[in-house]
């Protein structure tokens, strides 16, 4: 006969080392209820509770929470990420494990299937980004881009946003997901930047500090990998097991720890096709079923009161870029900068700066387009003689 494991006040097993794998029926559910009852006002995700219980499977914790909710012993308070809170019945559920004897018949019928949550509401108005700036949604397949991304997340369809730098890929992702965790990719990104590494504490000890991938997985948050195609493929592969049916990763550097993704975990990435070194591999492309092109919204540029002449130059160069005549054209970021420079140094200086920031191989074509609109005296900004 197996002796039930005793528990500490925090709910972790304190019996022999193998007790965690021999919990009796209903014991994990009791431990989960105990965590909710310990802080009844807090909204806890399955990943957070699993972490408190010493690394229990967040999937198993999620199942226990669903059962507690069906019994009225827990309340789901959010779906993105999924989080639960205690009810008036939670404290009783935390006292003893409810066990159904082998072969016994349940007295009550199982609860009816939960009603699927309604899809995210249609967002059409401006959305505030973390930096305080307002994002103006754009159309995407009959929806606003913010709404479409939120619905893709609910459906578990990872999205890849691609387009030239400065077109607003980061802006739409930040507007769509207010729980976002971001990794800025480049050629120097290593696996530790995703999963974490050991760091030295002030008293000289070494502790493992978890990275953004682990944080997003445990807390059921959205992970944005910006400039994903600049990251070496062997490094980026650390994310793939978390995105597929396994929804877990193995941290070899930290005792082969297994981390499970909590409900709500989602991966979205950014790709700049024209940037040197950006490679969209087959392995990466296959993980992102939805691939969304992001280009400059010239109507928005007009709404932002960008100089119409600058918008005309940008449109002209964008058409030539589409034809393959040049590789660069000003995007919304450069047009916003144009207005700021014009306010300080004047329109001619701002037009000259458009020429100055163009890549060397495209500068002659850009200079011609700018001078045709702003005048022949336009030149890149440069210092002159002593003032």
ChimeraX attribute file (.defattr): number of C-alpha atoms within 10 A of each C-alpha:
attribute: neighborCount
match mode: 1-to-1
recipient: residues
	/A:1	3
	/A:2	8
	/A:3	10
	/A:4	14
	/A:5	18
	/A:6	13
	/A:7	12
	/A:8	10
	/A:9	10
	/A:10	14
	/A:11	20
	/A:12	18
	/A:13	22
	/A:14	13
	/A:15	14
	/A:16	9
	/A:17	8
	/A:18	11
	/A:19	16
	/A:20	18
	/A:21	9
	/A:22	12
	/A:23	16
	/A:24	16
	/A:25	14
	/A:26	14
	/A:27	19
	/A:28	24
	/A:29	23
	/A:30	23
	/A:31	26
	/A:32	27
	/A:33	30
	/A:34	23
	/A:35	24
	/A:36	26
	/A:37	23
	/A:38	17
	/A:39	12
	/A:40	18
	/A:41	12
	/A:42	14
	/A:43	17
	/A:44	22
	/A:45	29
	/A:46	30
	/A:47	29
	/A:48	20
	/A:49	24
	/A:50	23
	/A:51	16
	/A:52	15
	/A:53	21
	/A:54	13
	/A:55	17
	/A:56	21
	/A:57	20
	/A:58	26
	/A:59	17
	/A:60	15
	/A:61	23
	/A:62	23
	/A:63	14
	/A:64	22
	/A:65	27
	/A:66	19
	/A:67	15
	/A:68	24
	/A:69	19
	/A:70	16
	/A:71	15
	/A:72	15
	/A:73	23
	/A:74	27
	/A:75	21
	/A:76	18
	/A:77	15
	/A:78	13
	/A:79	14
	/A:80	20
	/A:81	20
	/A:82	21
	/A:83	24
	/A:84	25
	/A:85	24
	/A:86	27
	/A:87	19
	/A:88	13
	/A:89	15
	/A:90	26
	/A:91	20
	/A:92	14
	/A:93	22
	/A:94	23
	/A:95	12
	/A:96	15
	/A:97	17
	/A:98	14
	/A:99	10
	/A:100	11
	/A:101	9
	/A:102	6
	/A:103	6
	/A:104	7
	/A:105	9
	/A:106	9
	/A:107	6
	/A:108	6
	/A:109	7
	/A:110	9
	/A:111	9
	/A:112	7
	/A:113	7
	/A:114	9
	/A:115	6
	/A:116	6
	/A:117	8
	/A:118	7
	/A:119	12
	/A:120	14
	/A:121	10
	/A:122	14
	/A:123	18
	/A:124	15
	/A:125	13
	/A:126	14
	/A:127	19
	/A:128	16
	/A:129	18
	/A:130	14
	/A:131	8
	/A:132	8
	/A:133	12
	/A:134	14
	/A:135	18
	/A:136	18
	/A:137	20
	/A:138	18
	/A:139	12
	/A:140	13
	/A:141	7
	/A:142	8
	/A:143	15
	/A:144	17
	/A:145	23
	/A:146	27
	/A:147	22
	/A:148	20
	/A:149	24
	/A:150	20
	/A:151	17
	/A:152	16
	/A:153	21
	/A:154	20
	/A:155	11
	/A:156	16
	/A:157	18
	/A:158	19
	/A:159	23
	/A:160	24
	/A:161	22
	/A:162	21
	/A:163	19
	/A:164	21
	/A:165	24
	/A:166	18
	/A:167	21
	/A:168	21
	/A:169	24
	/A:170	20
	/A:171	20
	/A:172	21
	/A:173	25
	/A:174	23
	/A:175	23
	/A:176	25
	/A:177	21
	/A:178	14
	/A:179	16
	/A:180	21
	/A:181	17
	/A:182	18
	/A:183	19
	/A:184	14
	/A:185	21
	/A:186	16
	/A:187	15
	/A:188	10
	/A:189	17
	/A:190	17
	/A:191	18
	/A:192	18
	/A:193	17
	/A:194	20
	/A:195	24
	/A:196	20
	/A:197	17
	/A:198	14
	/A:199	12
	/A:200	11
	/A:201	9
	/A:202	7
	/A:203	6
	/A:204	8
	/A:205	9
	/A:206	12
	/A:207	12
	/A:208	13
	/A:209	15
	/A:210	17
	/A:211	16
	/A:212	19
	/A:213	29
	/A:214	24
	/A:215	22
	/A:216	24
	/A:217	27
	/A:218	25
	/A:219	25
	/A:220	27
	/A:221	26
	/A:222	27
	/A:223	24
	/A:224	27
	/A:225	23
	/A:226	23
	/A:227	23
	/A:228	26
	/A:229	25
	/A:230	23
	/A:231	23
	/A:232	19
	/A:233	16
	/A:234	9
	/A:235	16
	/A:236	20
	/A:237	14
	/A:238	19
	/A:239	20
	/A:240	17
	/A:241	15
	/A:242	22
	/A:243	20
	/A:244	11
	/A:245	8
	/A:246	11
	/A:247	18
	/A:248	22
	/A:249	22
	/A:250	16
	/A:251	19
	/A:252	10
	/A:253	13
	/A:254	16
	/A:255	8
	/A:256	10
	/A:257	12
	/A:258	14
	/A:259	25
	/A:260	27
	/A:261	28
	/A:262	28
	/A:263	24
	/A:264	22
	/A:265	27
	/A:266	27
	/A:267	27
	/A:268	23
	/A:269	25
	/A:270	26
	/A:271	25
	/A:272	24
	/A:273	16
	/A:274	14
	/A:275	15
	/A:276	8
	/A:277	14
	/A:278	18
	/A:279	18
	/A:280	16
	/A:281	10
	/A:282	8
	/A:283	12
	/A:284	18
	/A:285	14
	/A:286	10
	/A:287	17
	/A:288	18
	/A:289	13
	/A:290	16
	/A:291	16
	/A:292	16
	/A:293	13
	/A:294	19
	/A:295	17
	/A:296	22
	/A:297	13
	/A:298	17
	/A:299	10
	/A:300	13
	/A:301	19
	/A:302	12
	/A:303	8
	/A:304	12
	/A:305	12
	/A:306	19
	/A:307	16
	/A:308	11
	/A:309	14
	/A:310	24
	/A:311	21
	/A:312	15
	/A:313	22
	/A:314	25
	/A:315	17
	/A:316	16
	/A:317	22
	/A:318	21
	/A:319	13
	/A:320	16
	/A:321	14
	/A:322	12
	/A:323	10
	/A:324	10
	/A:325	13
	/A:326	18
	/A:327	18
	/A:328	22
	/A:329	23
	/A:330	26
	/A:331	22
	/A:332	22
	/A:333	14
	/A:334	19
	/A:335	23
	/A:336	16
	/A:337	15
	/A:338	24
	/A:339	20
	/A:340	15
	/A:341	17
	/A:342	16
	/A:343	11
	/A:344	10
	/A:345	11
	/A:346	13
	/A:347	20
	/A:348	18
	/A:349	18
	/A:350	25
	/A:351	27
	/A:352	21
	/A:353	21
	/A:354	26
	/A:355	25
	/A:356	17
	/A:357	14
	/A:358	19
	/A:359	14
	/A:360	10
	/A:361	11
	/A:362	15
	/A:363	17
	/A:364	13
	/A:365	15
	/A:366	26
	/A:367	20
	/A:368	15
	/A:369	18
	/A:370	25
	/A:371	18
	/A:372	12
	/A:373	14
	/A:374	16
	/A:375	13
	/A:376	11
	/A:377	8
	/A:378	22
	/A:379	19
	/A:380	17
	/A:381	16
	/A:382	9
	/A:383	7
	/A:384	6
	/A:385	4
	/A:386	4
	/A:387	4
